[in-house]
Each structure stands twice: as structure tokens, then as C-alpha cells.
């Protein structure tokens, strides 16, 4: 559901960021034809048979996907992936495509086989598998859903119509048993100042277009115009009075909200986003909103405070709420309820949602097959229950042992790297070493699994199941407010193709599904694994030392452990890196650029992560020369492995969304941008002055 939000900057994900975009804190085959075949195989897995991961070439790199007519220093992405890019279409039901998506298709097909195998029975007595089966098969009964039309939504809309005052609207905004939207998103997570306990966080919220820039920048006028039409369309489908007039008022409200919001870059800054406010002080801090009843209706009244992330935005949002008439607030709630529920309803709603959200905003030509959307619904509702079965089938026991060794070597390389940093003082180095020594590691899957026995699921009740699953999740989180942190908890399911760093637990986490080619292949050349999963390991370690991760210590406590001089040197190098990324242009999208501050953590993660992975590979050789394979040196193979991971193709509209709403640079940039600052890459491929990627040695960024 829209309103259950994670806390300020808990997870930092490696992330292939198309559409999904990992929370800010919490960021492949032998040939192109084989990659496309894997996609087709995953789509055809409706019969229930899962697909197997496919290796890249004979030693881990897809040589047939390269374009060796391109100079590495002119276009390294094209050199490594050019033939693949030319021969690979973006599937019609995707807005982007690449190595991450191939593995996600594989994971999706495997999960599909699992949920299809679960017997449909009584969800009250049949255990988790019966509940998952009820969620999935209820969604797959398209005829029944079509027959119901808008009926499942009417109780929700009736509650909105009955909320005829600002006070009752505030209570409705706080409720988690309905599809709704709020200006003040609440989440319960590890306390950044007290990592042993959970606390309540409050985030700015309330926008249907995602980011404030979509409302305020002139070049997004077409998106705003279409959004107003979409609001009216959904309100009309829901039977709301005067849908066109209401849509204009909803848009005016959200525009005012957007103007009050902090930018994404500002919302990343941990120096500014930890602002505790006692419940008793909210009326004075942000007058105009019934805070006491809001917290009580949200079920967090047993707490005493909320950590406000955007401190100056919340009072402005409270004033906007107080100054908005109830009818507009009702229409705003009604639209968002319909928008949230639309994919679960009849084709009139689902198609409208797809046409705007996927086709118009992201350029996706076709709706995803129904079974894929059903799998997504099941995973969103009971992801760990499915993951428990997934790892039994698809996570080899020896993968964890091999990953343990890789992580240990990359950590050792990071430690050695710290010792050689000329810009960092001994005092800060000592603190950095302490933090590195305290890094936790989780690989594959949780040691203990979520208990879903309290989740009530019913056969043939798609909307009700989704609402109860959302309520169940919120109740699970709010009940932990003020209690000791569960150190064993995972922030991703095992079947997720991603990885993350958790700053408050000071740990790096690698779900099972990412431990496959092109990231990790136990039979591949070690250099390629160091360029793939080694770069990912390094990336996540560096998140503990990026522009925001560096602000927490080895115990996960948000505090300044740097000398002022060292911090200034770090910031200067980070600014240079940001300027490099902001200089990139995108031919189909004139005027669009990477936001260097928003993507800073991920870009530092890429540069530092690949740097220490290279050092780890060199250490792994034990002083012996690396073999030459098919004419490629060991370091060349490492860089090929890195660039291969970032195979990415975009539709123009999806790329625009990524540049505005995402915290990651596009994959085709990540394939080469960090390499331009690594001396060994120049030596490996003979990159010279005059080459497009060339940066003079004195201008290269050297952080970690």
C-alpha cells in the first residue's frame, strides 16, 4: 500500500532502478539470441516448468555480444555490449531490459512454477501455500473479476464519502485497511541514533506523479496534462461526481504539495533528516492538522515521538491540508484509492491504469501477462513464504561458502586500501577500520522466516486479500515500535535480484537470486566473478563509506566520526564525481541529465566498489601472473565482467522517468563511468588522450 514507508535511509540497494527504485536508505548469456530466448522461455513458463540460469560463454563473458570494432576508450559500453544491444529488442511488456531483467524474468518464472504447484484449499487451515494459492488464483480468475466490475471498490469509496470533515479525513488518511494516500507517510524502522530499538519515522508524501519535479518543471507539461485526464478518467469509472472538475482540484492540491516537498537530493542528507518531534509538540510544530487522532488512527499512539525527515516540509503540508476544502480532499483520496486498486479490478480499471502508468509514462507497449502480475501480487503479499520454498530449490549450498570467501577477500582489500589513502588522517582511518571490522554479512536467505499465520486470506476475494495483506504488514511493523531491533530481519526476499547495505545494522545483504550469471558463476573465470559479484560486494561495502553512509559509525549510530579536514577533502572529490555524471547527455532526451547529488551514493558505490574489487582480484592471484584467456588479460576480463552486468536498454519515456525519479545512474552509464577514474582500466585497454572516455590523471576522482 502507498503509505507504509521505510524509515530515513535504512537501505542502500545495488538496484536496477527502472521504475522500482530501491529505497534510498535502505541502489547474460552466450549471445543476444540466447538472452532473448531466456525471456521467451520465462514468459512461456505458464505450464509451470521453471527455467535454468544460463552461463555466459565458456569462461563468463558473452564474446558474441561484444562489438570489437568499437574502441574501448571511445564507447566501452558499446565495445562490451554493442552487438547484444543491436540484436536485442526490448520485450513489448517491458519499458527497459538488460542483465537484471533477464534474471528477474528467471526468478519470476521460478516463482510462477511454485505458486502454480500450491494446492487451492481452505486458506484458514491449509497453511502458507493455501494462502498464496488463494491470492494468486483469485487474481487469475479474470472472468470473476470482470463480472464484479467496480463493486469491490465501493466500500472503500463509501468510507471516503462518509469522511465529511477535516478530522475524519485525517483519520482515514492514517488507516491502513483501505487504499489511501497521505501527506505524512509513517514507517517503523531501526533508530539511526539508537540502533538497538525501533522508532517511528515520518516522510513527506502525497504525490501521484512520484517526484516534485514532475509538477514544477516546464518540460513535464505533457505529463501533467495527461495526469489530469487520468485522474478524471478514474474518478468517472468510480462513479465520483463531477470528475473533470474534481481532477483539476486534485492536481492543484498536489502541485501545492510538490512545491512544499524537499528535493530528492535534500531528502538523502542524513545531517538534515533526523529531526525527532514529540507527539505532544506536533500541534505547535505543524499546526492545522489533528495530529493526536492521526497517530491514534495509525495505531502508533503507544509511541511518544516521530523522527521527521523533511523538517520544513511537514509544517507546510499541514497548512496545505488545513486550507484545502473537504470535497477536494475526498476526491484526492478517491482517486488514489481507485488508482491503487485498479490493477486488481476489471479491465476498464486495469487498462486505464496500464495506459497511463506504464504505456504513457514509461513507454511500455503491452500489458504484462496476467500470470506475471499475479506472481507480483503474491510476492508483495507473502514474499518470504514463497522465498522459503524458492531457496530449497534454487540456492546451492556451496554458493554461500564461495560468497563468504569472496566477501572476505574484498573486505581485506578495502582494509588495505584504507591504509594507503593519502587524503585521510590516521584518526579517521582508525574509525573507518573499526566500521569495516564490524560489517555484518547475510547471504542467500534469512535464518528465520516470517510467520504469516495471522494473515487472513480468503478464496475469491482479490481486493480484500490485498487490503488485509497491507494491514497485516503495517500491524507487524507498528507493533515493534520502541522494542529491540530484530537483527536477523531481511529487507529483501531471497528471490529478489538485488543486494543492499543497511547503515543502521552496518551489514551487507545478498539475496539468493542475484548469485547467478552474469553476477556470479562458480565455474567462470575468477576475474569475471570479481568484475561481477565482486564489484557488487565492493559497491555495498562502499555504501558504508559513501556521502551518506559515512555518517554512521561501526555500531550503526548516526554521528560524525570524521575530522573536519578529511570530510572537506572527501566532499571535494565527491563534487568532482558528481560533475562528471552531470555532464553526460542523452540524445533522445535533450535537456535531461543525471542529478549528481541524488545519484551520488550509487556513483561512489560503483567507483569505490570496483576499485576494491580490482585490488581483491590482484590479492587472489597470490603474486602469480593472471592467465591470458582468448587474448584477454585478467584485468581486462574483470572490466569486461563489470560492463556486462550493466547491459541495459531503455525506452525513451522510461529513461526520462529514471532520470527524474531514480537514485541510480542508467546502466549504460554505470558500465563505463567509474572506469574513467581507475588507472588500471587505461592500462588494460590502451585508452589515450583524445578518446571520448579519457580523463587526465590529475582530474580523475580518487576517493576509496
N, C-alpha and C positions, 0 to 999 in steps of 0.2 A: 504494500500500500504506500501511497505517496509520502505519508507523514512520518513514518518510523525512520529516523535518521541516525546514522552513526555519529559518534562524537567528533570533536575537532581533531582532525589529523591523526587518527589512530593507525590507519593502514596506508602504506605506500606500495602500490602494485606495479609489477613489470608492465602489465597490461597492453593488449592490443586494443586501442581505445576507441574503435569505431562504435559509435552510439553508446556503448555500455559505460565507458569511462569509469575506471575504478575510483573508489572514494579517495580524495586527495590525501587522506592520512590513513588511513587505514594504513605499483603505474610498473615440395618437400620430398621431393621424390626424384626418381631416376630421370624423369623428363616431364615436360609440361603435359603431355598427353596422359601420363600416369596420374599426375595430380588431378586433372580433370576427371579421370576415371574413378578416382577415390571419392570425389564429390558425388558423382553419379551413383557410385556404389552405396554411399551413405544414404542418399535420397531414396534409393531403391530398397533400403533395408526394412521397408514396411512389412515384408514377410517375416521379420523377426530375427534374421541372421545378422550378427554383428560383423563389422569389417575389421581386418587386422591392420596395424600400423605398417607402413611401407618404408623401406630403407631408401636412402639417397645414394645412388651409385654403389660402387664396390667398397669405398672407404669413407663415405659420409657426405660427399659433395656431389650435387647434380651437375656433372660436367656438361651434359647436353643442354642444360638450361642457361649456360653461360653464353656470352657473346664476346669472343676474344678479338673481334675486330675493333672493339672499343678500348681505348687506352684506360687503364685503371685510374690514372690521375685525372682523367677528363670526366669520367662518369663511373664511379666504382659500383653503384647500384646496377647500372646497365651492363658493366663488364661481368658481374657475377650472376645477374638475373635477367639480362636483356632478352635472350631467346625465349625463356619462360614467359616473360611479360608480354611479348608479341604474340605468343601462341595460346595464351590462357585467357579465355573470356571470363568476365565476372558473371557468376551464375545469376539467372534472372531474379531469384528470390533473395539476392544479397545486394547491399549497397557498397561493399568493399570485399576484397578477397586476398588471401595470402596464406602464409605458413600457419599462422594462428587459426585462421578459419578452417583450414584443412583438418587440423587436429580437433577443432571444436565440432566439425561435422562427424569425425570419427567417434568422439565422445558421445555426441548426440545419438548416433546410430546404436552404440552400445547400450546406452540408457534406454533407448526405444525397445531394444530386444528384451531388456529386463522388465520394463513395465508391461510389455505385451505378455510376458510369461506369468505375471501375477494373476492369480485367480480372482474373479469378481465374486464376492460373497457379502457377508454382513460386516461392514466396517467396524461395528461396535465390538465384535468378537473375533474377527479374523486377523488381528494384528496389523502391523505397518503395511504389509504387502496388500492387504484388502483395502486399506485406506488409499494407498497410491493408485490401486486399480480403479477405485471409485472416482477419484479426481480425474484420472486420465480418460477413462471410458465414458464418464459423463460428458466430458468435453468433446469426445469423438462422436457422440450421438447427435450429429448435426441436424437430423430431422426433428428430434425432440426440441432442440434449442430454437430452431426456426419456427416451430409451432408456438412456442411461448412468446416470441416477439419481445416486446418491452416489458412484459409482466414482471419478470424477476427484479426489475429496477424500480417498480412503483413504490414498494415500501420505503426505499431509500429516499425517493423524491417526496413522498408524503412527510417524512421526518423533516426534510428541509422546509417544506411549505409550512409546517407547524412551528418552526423556529422563527417566531414573528417579532423578536426583539434582539437588540444587540447582545444582551446577556444570554439568551437561549442560543443565538448563533455561535457565541464563543464556546458554549458547552458542546455544541455539535462539532465545531472545529476540533475539539480535543478528543472526541470519541474515536475509538479505534475499531468499532464494529460496524462501520459504514464506509463507503467510498467517499472520501472528502479531501479537502485541501486546507492548509492552514498557513498563516503568516509567520508562525512561530514553531518551527519544527523541533520536536523533542527527541532526544536519544539518551540511552543509558549506556555508559562505557567506562573503561578504566580511567581513573582520575589522573590527569597529567602531573599534578603536584603531589598526589598520594597514590602511587600505582598499585598499592595493596587493596584498594577499595574502589567500588563503582560510584560514579556520580552522574548527575543529570546535566546534559548539555542542551543549549538552545541555539538554533541556527535560523537565520533569515530564510524565508520560504515564500511560496505563493505564486510563482510564475509558471505559466503553461508552455512558454516557448524556451524554457531552460535557462538562458543567461540574459542578464540585463542588456547586453549589447544588442540583442535581437530587437529590443524595443526602442533603443535610443540612437542607433546609428542609421544614417540616411540610406545606406546601401541595402538595408534589410526591409525597405518599404514594401516590396512584393510579398515577403513572408508575413508581414503584419497584416496586409490587406487580405491575404488568403486565410490567415488565422481568424480574423473577424468573421469571415464567411463560414469557417468551420465551426466556430462557437455557435453561430445561428443555426447551422445545419443540425448539430447535436441537440440543441435545445428544442428545435422543431420535432425531431424524432422522439424526444422525451415528453412531448406534449406541453411544453412550457409556453406560457402566454407571451406574446409579442417577442418572438425570438430575435428578430433583427434589431429591435431597439435595445433589448437586454444585452445582445452581443456587443454593441458599441459601448455600453456602460461597463461591461466586464473588461473590455480592452482598455478603457480609460483608467479603471481601477488598477489593472496590472501594470500599466505604464507608470502610474504614480509609485507603485510598489518597486518597480525596476529602478526608478530614479533614486529611491531610498537605499537600495541594496549596495553593499560593497562589491567591488570587482572581485573576480576570481583570484587575482594576484594578492589583493589585500586580505582575502579570506584564508590564504595559505600562511600568513605571517603569524607564527606562534608567539611572537613578542606582543601581539595585539589581540589575540583571540582567546585568551584565558582571563575572563572577567567574571568572578563569582558575584552573584547578587542574591541576597537572602530573600526568601519568599515574601517576608514581611516588608521588604523595601521596594518591591516591584511597582506598587502604586505611585510612589514618589519618583522612581527611576523612569518609568514609562507610563505616564498617566493616560487615561482614556480607554483602558481595556480592563475587563473584570478578571484579574489575574487569579484570585483565590479560587473562584469557581472553575477557571480553566484548568488549573493544576489538579483540582479535585476530580473533575470530569475525566482528565487524562489518567487518573489512577496513580498519580505520584504525590498525592497530598501527604504521604508519610515522610517525604523528604523535607529538607529545610532550605535548599537553595538550588539555583541553576547556574552553571557556568555559561555565560553568554559569549558567543563567538564574535558577532558583529555588533560591538557595543553601541555605536552611534546609530546603527540602522534600526534596532529594536524600538527605541522611543518614537522614531519617525513612523514605523509601521503601526504602532499603537495609535498614533494620532490619525493616520490614514483610516484605520478601522473605525475610530470614533466619528470621523467626518463623512463616512460612507453610509448612505441610506440602506435600510434593512433589505429592501427589494433587490438592490444591486448585489448585496452580499449573498442573498438567496440564489440569485441567478448564477453568480460566480461559483457557489457550491454545487448547484445543479449541473452546470456544465462540466465541472471537474469530476463529479460523480459519474456522469454518463461517459466521459472520456476514459476514465479508469476502467469502467465496466464493459465498455464497448467490445473489446476482443472476446468477451465471454458471452455475448448476446447474439441475436440473429444477424443475418448477413447485411441487413441495412445498416446496422451499427458497426459491425466489424469492417465492412468495406469502406465506410466513411472514415473510420479510424486509420485504416491502411492507406487510403488515398492521400490523406494529409500527412500523417506522421511518417510514413515510410516512403511513399512514392514522391510526394511533393517536396518534403523537407530533405530527404536523403537520396532521392533518385532511384529507388528500388522499383523495378518494373512490375514484378509479380509478387503476390502474397505468398508467404511461406506455406508449404504443405501443412495440412491440418495436423498431421501426426507430430510434426516438429513443434507446432505451437502447443500441442497437448503435452509433449515432453517438457517443454519450458514451464508450463503451468505446474506440472507435478514436481519438478525440481524446485521451483520457487516456494512450493508449499511444504515439501518434505525432503529436502535435498540430502540430508545426512542419512535418512533411512534408505534412500537409493544408493548413496555412496558406500554404505556398509556392504552391500552386495556387489557393487562395482569393483571394489578393491580385491575381493576374493577371486574375481575372475580375471582382472586386468592389471594387477600390480605384482610383478615378480618379486619374490623375497630378496633376491640378490641386488635389485635396483637400489634398495636403501643402503646396503653396505657400500656399494660403489659411490653413491652420492655422499655418504659420510666421508669417504676418503677425499673426494673432490673438494668438498666444503672445507675440510681441514687444511688442505693444501692452499686453497685460495685465501683462507684466513691467515695462514702463515705468511703468505705473500703480502697481505695487507700490513701485517705487523712489521715485516722487513721494510716495506715501503714507508711506513711512518718514520722509521729510524733515519731514512735518507732525506726527508723533506728539509730543504734549506730554509723555507719560509716560516716554519713552525718552531716555536720556542720549546725548550725542554719541559717547562711546566705544563704546557698544553699537551705535549706529546705523552706525558705520563698519564694524563686524564684520558687521552684517546686510546692508549693501550689498555687502560682499565675497562673502558667501554667495550673494546673489541674482545677482551677476555671474557666478558660477561654475556656475549651473544648467545642466545638460545637457538636451537635448531629443531624444526619439525619437518619431517619428510613423509610423503605418501598420504597419510590419513590420520585422523585422531586416534588416540589410545582408548578413549571412551566416546560413546555415541549419544546423540540427543535422544531423549525419551519423549516419544510422541503419543504416549497413552492418554494424555489429557486432551488431545485434539479430537474434536467431534467432527466426523466426516459422514456424509450420507450419500447413498446412491442417487443419481439423477437430480442433483442439486448443485449445479456448477457455480452459480453466483454465491449461494450460501456457503459452499465449501471454501471459496476464495475469501469471503469475509471472515469466516471462522479461523482460517489459517492465518490471516493478518492479525486478528485479535489474539490468537494463541501466541504468535511471535512477540507481540508487544507485551502481553502479560508476562511472558517468560523474562523479558528484559527488565521491565519495570519492577518486578518482584525482587530483583537483585540490588536495587538502589540502596547504597550505604553498606552493602555486605562485602565480604572479602572477594577478591577477584579470582575467577576460575582460571588458573594458569594453563590448564590443558585445553582450553577452548580454541577452536579454529575459526578464522574469519572467512574461509572458503571451503567448499565441498571438495572431496577428492577428485571428482570428475571435472573440475574446473581447470581450463588450460590457462594458467597464470601462476604468479608467485607474488609474495609480498613481504615487506618489512613492517613490523609492528613496533613503533617507537616506545610505547609505554611498557610493553613486555620486553623490549630490546631483543627481538627474535626475528629470524628469517624462516619463511614457510614455503614449502614446495609441494603442492598437491600432486597426486599420482599422475594425473592426465598430462602434465607438461613433461614428464620424464620419458619422452618418446622422440624419435627423429622428427624434425631436424635438431631439436634441442639436446637430446641425449640418446645415444645409441651405444650400448656396451660393446658392440662389435666394430664400431667405427674407429678411424684413426684418432688417437688421443688429442692431437692438435685440433681437430674439428670439434670434439667434445668441449675442449677448453674455449673455443670460439663461440660455441652454442651455449650449453648449460653452464659452462664456466663463466661466460660473460653475464649470464643471468644471476648466478651466485654472487659474482662481484657487484653487479648492479644493486642487488638487495642489500649487501653489506654496506655499500656506499650510501644507501639511503639513510643509514645511521649517521652519516657524516656529510649529508648534502646541506643545502642552505637552510633547511628547517630541521632535519633530523639531528644536525649537530647541536641543536639547542637542548637536547635531552641527554642525561648522563647515562652511565652504565647500569644504573638501577631503574632507568626509565623516567626519572624525575626531570621535569621541565625546569632547567636552571642554566645560568650562564657559567660555563666552566672554561671559557677561553680568556686569554689575555686580550686586552683591547687592541694591541698591535697585531696579534695573529688574526683576530677577527677582521680587522681592516684589510689585511693582505688577502684573506680569503674572499672577502666581498669584492675586492678589485678584480680578482681573477674570475669570479662568478659573473661579474658585469661584462667582462670581455667575452665570456662564453655566450651569454645571452645575446650580445650584439651580433655574434656570428650567426646564430639561428634566426634572428630577426631579419637578417639580410637576405634570406632565401625568398625567392618569389615562386609563384605557382601560375604558370602560363594561362590555364583556363579560368583563373580567378584573379583578375587584376585588382590590386589594392589589398589583397588578403595576405597576411603574414602570420608566422608563429609569434605568439606572445612570449617573449623571452622570460619574463618574470613568472608567468603562470606555469610554463613548462620547465622551469629552472631545475627543480628537484630531479625530474626524469632525465634531463640532459646531463646533469652532473653524474647521475647514476650510470648512464651509458659510458661516459668518458672514463670515470674512475673505475667502473666495473670491468671494462675491457682492459684497462691498463694493468690492474692487479691480476686479472686472469692471464694475461700475457706473461707476467712475472711468475705466476704459478706454473704455467706450462714450462717455462725455462727451468724452474726448480725441479720439475718432474723428470727432466732428462738426466739428472744426476751427473752433469758435467759431460755427458756424451753428446755427440752431434745428432741432430734430428735427421731421420732418413728423408730422402727425396722420393716423392711418390708422383708418378705421372708428370714429372717435371716441376712439381711444386715443392718448395721448401716447407719446413714445419711451420714457420711463422706466416708464410703465405697461406697455408691451409687453415691456420687459425683465423685469419682475417676473412677468408672465404666463408668459413663456418659462421662467423658473426653476420656477414652481409646476407647470407642465405636465410637466416632466421627472420630477417626483416623484409622478405618478399611481401609486397603489398601493392594492390591495385585499388583505385578509388573511382567511384562515380563523382562527378564534379560537386553535386549537391552534398554528398556525404563528406567530402573533403572540406567543404565550407563549414559544415556543422562541426567537424573535428577541430578546425582551427579556432572556432568561436567557443565551443563548449568543452573541449578536451584539455587534459593536462599533459598529454603526451604529444611529442612531435610525430608527424606522419612517418610510417615505416620506411618509405623510400628515402627519407632524410636520415633516419636513425642508422641506415645501412652504411653511410659514409661519413656523416658529420663528426662523430667523435674521432674517427681515424685521422682526420686532418690535424689533430693535435698530438698524435703519437709518432715519435720519430721513427720507430721501427717499421711503421707502415710505409713511410717514404723509402726506406732502405729496401724493404721487401719487394716493392713493385717499381722501383726506379722513378718515383714521382719527382718532377723537376720544376723549377720556376717556369712559368708560362702555362703549366697545366691548370685547368679550371679549379681543381681542389687544392692547389698548393697554397700553403701559408708559410711565410718566412719563419725560421726557427724562433726569432725573438718575439714573434707575435702569437706563437702557439700557447694555448692555455694549459697550465700545469698546476692542477690542484692536488689531486691524490695520486 
